[in-house]
Amino acid sequence: MKILVTGAKGFIGKNLIVELKNRNYTEIFEYTKDLGIAQLEKFCEEADFVFHLAGINRPKEQAEFMEGNFGFTATLLDVLKKCQNTCPVMVSSSIQAELDNPYGKSKKAGEDLLFNYSKETGARVLVYRFPNVFGKWCKPNYNSAIATFCNNIARDLPITVNDPSVTMNLVYIDDVIEELICALEGNEHEAGKFCEVPVVHTVQLGEIIAAIESFKKSRDERSIPDMSNPFIKKLYSTYLSYLPEDKFSYDLKMNVDQRGSFTEFIKTSDRGQISVNISKPGITKGNHWHHTKNEKFLVVSGNGVIRFRKIDSEELIEYYVSGDKLEVVDIPVGYTHNIENLGVSDMVTVMWVNEIFDPEKPDTIFLEV
C-alpha cells in the first residue's frame, strides 16, 4: 500500500510515519509544502490512502488560516481529481471548527470541502476533529500548552497559567496514531459523520501543572508517579521527552560506611520502595525483624547467605544466594534475618520493602539471628 502523508514533518505526521514504518508500511510519500505541486501530483497519482495532516495554526497573518487550512486542502483534492484517484482521504481538523474564530472557520471550510468532494467523487473521507494532542516531538511555545509546560518546567523556565480551573480535553499522540492506523485499515471509530479517538482525557489545567511539577520533584524525592492512572502515565512519558539532553541522569544519596553502602532508588506511596545494598566481603547486615514490614532481596552480583530464625525458635534457616543465579528471597514478618557476603568482592543486593521508611514507626527490632 502506498500512503501519502501531508505535513510529514509536523507533530502528528512525524509520529505517524515512524509507526507506519514500524508496522512494515514501507511505501510512504512524505510531503511537505517545500516539495511543490509537481511532486504532490506524482504522489497523488500513486497513493492508495491519504493522511492530510498539513495545516496552519500559528500564522503571521490571519489570512494564512484560510490559505493553509482551506486553500491547500482544495489544492490536494483538485490534484487527486486530476489524477482520477478516489482513494480514501483522512483530514486532521480541530474541535475549534465549531467556533466562530478565524482558525475554526478555516478548519470548518476544509471539512465542508472534503465532504463535498466525497459526494462528488464517491471517495471515502474521514474527518477527525482533534482536541488538544500531546506527546513526544510536539514543538513547545507554539500551539501545545502541554509541550510548553513540560519543556519549561524541565528547564526551570517560567510558565503562564491564567486560570488553573480551565478544563482541557486531551488526546495522547500514541492513541491518535493507533486510531489513524485503524482508519487506514478500515476500522475507524465513527461518531456521526466524524471520526474520533476513543480515549479522551478531561483534566483541569491546575491538575496538569501540579502533576508536571511533581515529576520534576520526583528525582529529589526518589519517587515515581501513579502509573495506574492512564493520563499520568502518558503525561510522565511526555515530560521525560522534554528533559534537556545533559539532564537525563541524576544522583542518588549513597549512605556509605565501612560495611559498604545503602542507597534508596525508588519510593512509591502504595507499592513501597526499592533500594540498592552493597556489602563488603565478610560483612553481615541486618539482625532484625519486623511486625508488618516485609521485604524481598535479590542478589545481582557476588554471593552470600541470607539467614532466618523465627524469633521464638532456635532453628536456623539459610538461603545461599548469588548473582550467577538470580532468585528472589522473601523476608517474612516474625523472622529475624541477616545477609552476609561470603565472597571476595562486593555483593550487590536489590531490596524491595512494602512501605516507605518512617523514622517515627520504623518497625525494625534488633535481634541476632
Backbone hydrogen bonds, N-H to C=O, Kabsch-Sander energy under -0.5 kcal/mol:
donor,donor_aa,acceptor,acceptor_aa,energy
3,I,1,M,-0.6
3,I,27,E,-2.6
4,L,49,F,-2.8
5,V,3,I,-0.5
5,V,29,F,-2.9
6,T,4,L,-0.5
6,T,51,F,-2.6
7,G,31,Y,-1.0
8,A,31,Y,-1.9
10,G,7,G,-1.7
14,K,10,G,-2.9
15,N,11,F,-1.6
16,L,12,I,-2.7
17,I,13,G,-2.7
18,V,14,K,-2.0
19,E,15,N,-1.9
20,L,16,L,-2.7
21,K,17,I,-2.2
22,N,18,V,-1.9
23,R,19,E,-1.6
24,N,21,K,-1.8
25,Y,20,L,-2.8
26,T,24,N,-1.0
27,E,1,M,-0.5
28,I,26,T,-1.2
29,F,3,I,-3.6
30,E,28,I,-0.8
31,Y,5,V,-2.8
31,Y,29,F,-0.9
35,L,32,T,-2.5
36,G,33,K,-1.2
39,Q,35,L,-0.5
40,L,36,G,-1.5
41,E,37,I,-2.6
42,K,38,A,-1.6
43,F,39,Q,-2.2
44,C,40,L,-2.7
45,E,41,E,-1.8
46,E,42,K,-0.8
46,E,43,F,-0.8
47,A,43,F,-1.9
48,D,2,K,-3.6
49,F,2,K,-1.1
50,V,88,P,-2.2
51,F,4,L,-3.4
52,H,50,V,-0.7
52,H,90,M,-3.3
53,L,6,T,-0.9
53,L,51,F,-1.1
64,E,61,E,-1.7
65,F,62,Q,-1.7
66,M,62,Q,-0.6
67,E,63,A,-1.8
68,G,64,E,-2.9
69,N,65,F,-2.9
70,F,66,M,-1.6
71,G,66,M,-2.8
72,F,67,E,-1.2
74,A,70,F,-2.4
75,T,71,G,-2.0
76,L,72,F,-2.8
77,L,73,T,-2.4
78,D,74,A,-2.3
79,V,75,T,-2.3
80,L,76,L,-2.2
81,K,77,L,-2.3
82,K,78,D,-2.5
83,C,79,V,-2.1
84,Q,81,K,-1.2
85,N,80,L,-2.8
86,T,84,Q,-0.7
89,V,124,R,-2.3
90,M,50,V,-3.2
91,V,126,L,-2.8
92,S,52,H,-2.2
93,S,91,V,-0.8
93,S,128,Y,-3.1
95,I,130,F,-1.8
97,A,94,S,-2.1
98,E,95,I,-1.4
99,L,96,Q,-2.1
101,N,99,L,-1.3
105,K,101,N,-3.1
106,S,102,P,-1.9
107,K,103,Y,-2.1
108,K,104,G,-2.6
109,A,105,K,-2.4
110,G,106,S,-1.7
111,E,107,K,-2.2
112,D,108,K,-2.6
113,L,109,A,-2.0
114,L,110,G,-1.8
115,F,111,E,-2.5
116,N,112,D,-2.4
117,Y,113,L,-2.1
118,S,114,L,-2.2
119,K,115,F,-1.9
120,E,116,N,-2.2
121,T,117,Y,-2.6
122,G,118,S,-2.6
124,R,86,T,-0.5
126,L,89,V,-2.5
128,Y,91,V,-2.1
128,Y,126,L,-0.5
129,R,127,V,-0.5
129,R,195,C,-0.8
130,F,93,S,-1.3
130,F,128,Y,-1.2
132,N,169,N,-1.5
134,F,171,V,-2.2
138,C,135,G,-1.0
142,Y,139,K,-0.6
143,N,139,K,-0.7
144,S,139,K,-0.5
145,A,143,N,-0.5
148,T,144,S,-2.0
149,F,145,A,-3.0
150,C,146,I,-2.7
151,N,147,A,-2.5
152,N,148,T,-2.8
153,I,149,F,-2.6
154,A,150,C,-2.0
155,R,151,N,-0.9
156,D,153,I,-1.2
157,L,152,N,-3.4
161,V,159,I,-0.5
166,V,163,D,-1.7
168,M,203,V,-3.1
170,L,168,M,-0.6
170,L,201,H,-3.0
171,V,132,N,-2.8
173,I,134,F,-2.6
175,D,172,Y,-0.7
176,V,172,Y,-2.2
177,I,173,I,-2.7
178,E,174,D,-2.1
179,E,175,D,-1.9
180,L,176,V,-2.5
181,I,177,I,-2.2
182,C,178,E,-1.8
183,A,179,E,-2.3
184,L,180,L,-2.3
185,E,181,I,-1.7
186,G,183,A,-1.5
187,N,182,C,-3.9
190,E,188,E,-0.7
191,A,194,F,-3.7
194,F,191,A,-1.2
195,C,127,V,-2.9
196,E,189,H,-2.4
200,V,198,P,-0.8
201,H,170,L,-3.2
202,T,200,V,-0.5
203,V,168,M,-2.4
203,V,201,H,-0.7
205,L,166,V,-3.1
206,G,164,P,-3.2
208,I,204,Q,-1.7
209,I,205,L,-2.4
210,A,206,G,-2.4
211,A,207,E,-2.2
212,I,208,I,-2.5
213,E,209,I,-2.6
214,S,210,A,-1.9
215,F,211,A,-1.7
216,K,212,I,-1.6
217,K,213,E,-1.9
218,S,214,S,-1.5
219,R,216,K,-0.9
220,D,217,K,-0.6
221,E,217,K,-2.1
222,R,218,S,-0.9
223,S,218,S,-1.8
224,I,267,K,-1.2
227,M,225,P,-1.2
229,N,226,D,-1.5
233,K,229,N,-2.5
234,K,230,P,-1.8
235,L,231,F,-2.8
236,Y,232,I,-2.7
237,S,233,K,-1.7
238,T,234,K,-2.0
239,Y,235,L,-2.8
240,L,236,Y,-2.3
241,S,237,S,-1.2
242,Y,239,Y,-1.8
243,L,240,L,-1.4
247,K,244,P,-2.5
254,M,252,L,-0.8
255,N,253,K,-0.6
255,N,262,F,-2.2
256,V,254,M,-1.0
257,D,260,G,-2.2
260,G,257,D,-1.3
261,S,278,I,-2.3
262,F,255,N,-1.6
263,T,276,V,-2.4
264,E,253,K,-0.5
265,F,274,I,-2.9
266,I,274,I,-1.7
267,K,222,R,-3.2
268,T,272,G,-2.0
272,G,268,T,-0.6
273,Q,353,V,-2.1
274,I,266,I,-2.9
275,S,351,M,-2.9
276,V,263,T,-2.9
277,N,349,T,-3.3
278,I,261,S,-2.8
279,S,277,N,-0.5
279,S,347,M,-2.6
280,K,259,R,-3.0
282,G,341,N,-1.8
283,I,280,K,-2.1
285,K,339,I,-2.6
287,N,285,K,-0.6
287,N,337,H,-2.3
288,H,337,H,-1.3
289,W,365,I,-2.0
295,E,331,I,-1.1
296,K,352,W,-2.4
297,F,329,V,-2.5
298,L,350,V,-2.0
299,V,327,E,-0.5
300,V,298,L,-0.5
300,V,348,V,-2.5
301,S,348,V,-1.3
304,G,321,V,-2.6
305,V,340,E,-1.9
306,I,319,Y,-2.9
307,R,305,V,-0.5
307,R,338,N,-2.1
308,F,317,I,-2.9
309,R,336,T,-1.9
311,I,334,G,-1.8
313,S,310,K,-2.4
317,I,308,F,-2.6
319,Y,306,I,-2.4
321,V,304,G,-2.5
322,S,325,K,-0.7
323,G,302,G,-2.9
325,K,322,S,-1.2
329,V,297,F,-2.6
330,D,328,V,-0.5
331,I,295,E,-2.8
334,G,290,H,-2.2
335,Y,332,P,-0.9
336,T,309,R,-2.4
337,H,288,H,-2.0
338,N,307,R,-1.6
339,I,285,K,-2.6
340,E,305,V,-2.6
341,N,283,I,-2.4
342,L,303,N,-1.5
342,L,340,E,-0.7
343,G,303,N,-1.0
347,M,279,S,-2.6
348,V,301,S,-2.3
348,V,346,D,-0.5
349,T,277,N,-3.2
349,T,347,M,-0.5
350,V,298,L,-3.2
351,M,275,S,-3.0
351,M,349,T,-0.6
352,W,296,K,-2.6
353,V,273,Q,-2.4
354,N,294,N,-2.1
361,K,358,D,-1.2
365,I,289,W,-2.7
366,F,364,T,-0.5
367,L,287,N,-2.0
